[in-house]
Amino acid sequence: MLIISLSISFSTTIGVQHVDRSTITPLRITDPVCRRTIVLAWKAGRYYSLASQKFRQFVIDYFARLASDADRLL
Protein backbone atom coordinates (compact mmCIF):
# COMPACT_ATOMS: atom_id res chain seq x y z
CA MET A 1 0.00 0.00 0.00
CA LEU A 2 1.29 3.44 -0.96
CA ILE A 3 0.54 6.34 1.38
CA ILE A 4 1.21 9.85 0.21
CA SER A 5 0.99 12.71 2.65
CA LEU A 6 0.30 16.10 1.11
CA SER A 7 -0.23 19.33 2.94
CA ILE A 8 -0.25 23.08 2.48
CA SER A 9 1.07 25.52 5.00
CA PHE A 10 1.32 29.30 5.18
CA SER A 11 4.39 30.88 6.71
CA THR A 12 6.23 34.16 6.87
CA THR A 13 9.59 34.84 5.27
CA ILE A 14 11.09 34.58 8.75
CA GLY A 15 9.62 31.12 9.21
CA VAL A 16 10.78 29.82 5.84
CA GLN A 17 14.41 30.79 6.22
CA HIS A 18 15.16 27.89 8.61
CA VAL A 19 13.23 25.15 6.80
CA ASP A 20 14.81 22.08 5.23
CA ARG A 21 14.38 22.84 1.52
CA SER A 22 14.83 19.19 0.54
CA THR A 23 11.36 18.35 1.84
CA ILE A 24 9.32 21.44 0.89
CA THR A 25 8.98 23.93 -1.93
CA PRO A 26 8.19 27.46 -0.76
CA LEU A 27 6.04 29.54 -3.11
CA ARG A 28 5.55 33.29 -2.85
CA ILE A 29 1.92 34.43 -2.84
CA THR A 30 1.73 37.53 -5.03
CA ASP A 31 -2.01 37.97 -5.45
CA PRO A 32 -3.55 39.03 -3.19
CA VAL A 33 -0.65 40.90 -1.62
CA CYS A 34 0.12 39.34 1.77
CA ARG A 35 1.66 41.66 4.35
CA ARG A 36 2.14 41.83 8.08
CA THR A 37 2.62 45.11 9.87
CA ILE A 38 4.91 44.99 12.89
CA VAL A 39 5.02 48.08 15.09
CA LEU A 40 7.62 49.12 17.64
CA ALA A 41 6.45 52.04 19.76
CA TRP A 42 7.96 54.11 22.55
CA LYS A 43 6.97 57.20 24.47
CA ALA A 44 8.71 60.33 23.17
CA GLY A 45 10.71 62.35 25.67
CA ARG A 46 11.11 59.48 28.12
CA TYR A 47 14.45 58.11 29.36
CA TYR A 48 15.53 54.85 27.72
CA SER A 49 18.42 52.77 28.94
CA LEU A 50 21.29 51.88 26.65
CA ALA A 51 19.93 48.31 26.50
CA SER A 52 16.53 49.51 25.22
CA GLN A 53 18.18 51.81 22.69
CA LYS A 54 20.31 48.92 21.42
CA PHE A 55 17.28 46.62 21.26
CA ARG A 56 15.34 49.23 19.26
CA GLN A 57 18.20 49.58 16.79
CA PHE A 58 18.59 45.79 16.55
CA VAL A 59 14.88 45.39 15.65
CA ILE A 60 15.08 48.16 13.03
CA ASP A 61 18.24 46.69 11.47
CA TYR A 62 16.94 43.11 11.59
CA PHE A 63 13.71 43.84 9.75
CA ALA A 64 15.44 46.11 7.23
CA ARG A 65 17.88 43.28 6.45
CA LEU A 66 15.04 40.77 6.31
CA ALA A 67 13.16 42.92 3.80
CA SER A 68 16.22 43.18 1.58
CA ASP A 69 16.81 39.40 1.79
CA ALA A 70 13.17 38.41 1.13
CA ASP A 71 13.64 37.80 -2.58
CA ARG A 72 16.64 35.58 -1.96
CA LEU A 73 14.77 33.43 0.61
CA LEU A 74 11.87 32.48 -1.65
C-alpha positions in Angstrom: 0.0 0.0 0.0 1.3 3.4 -1.0 0.5 6.3 1.4 1.2 9.9 0.2 1.0 12.7 2.7 0.3 16.1 1.1 -0.2 19.3 2.9 -0.3 23.1 2.5 1.1 25.5 5.0 1.3 29.3 5.2 4.4 30.9 6.7 6.2 34.2 6.9 9.6 34.8 5.3 11.1 34.6 8.7 9.6 31.1 9.2 10.8 29.8 5.8 14.4 30.8 6.2 15.2 27.9 8.6 13.2 25.1 6.8 14.8 22.1 5.2 14.4 22.8 1.5 14.8 19.2 0.5 11.4 18.4 1.8 9.3 21.4 0.9 9.0 23.9 -1.9 8.2 27.5 -0.8 6.0 29.5 -3.1 5.5 33.3 -2.9 1.9 34.4 -2.8 1.7 37.5 -5.0 -2.0 38.0 -5.4 -3.6 39.0 -3.2 -0.7 40.9 -1.6 0.1 39.3 1.8 1.7 41.7 4.3 2.1 41.8 8.1 2.6 45.1 9.9 4.9 45.0 12.9 5.0 48.1 15.1 7.6 49.1 17.6 6.4 52.0 19.8 8.0 54.1 22.5 7.0 57.2 24.5 8.7 60.3 23.2 10.7 62.4 25.7 11.1 59.5 28.1 14.4 58.1 29.4 15.5 54.8 27.7 18.4 52.8 28.9 21.3 51.9 26.7 19.9 48.3 26.5 16.5 49.5 25.2 18.2 51.8 22.7 20.3 48.9 21.4 17.3 46.6 21.3 15.3 49.2 19.3 18.2 49.6 16.8 18.6 45.8 16.5 14.9 45.4 15.6 15.1 48.2 13.0 18.2 46.7 11.5 16.9 43.1 11.6 13.7 43.8 9.7 15.4 46.1 7.2 17.9 43.3 6.4 15.0 40.8 6.3 13.2 42.9 3.8 16.2 43.2 1.6 16.8 39.4 1.8 13.2 38.4 1.1 13.6 37.8 -2.6 16.6 35.6 -2.0 14.8 33.4 0.6 11.9 32.5 -1.6 
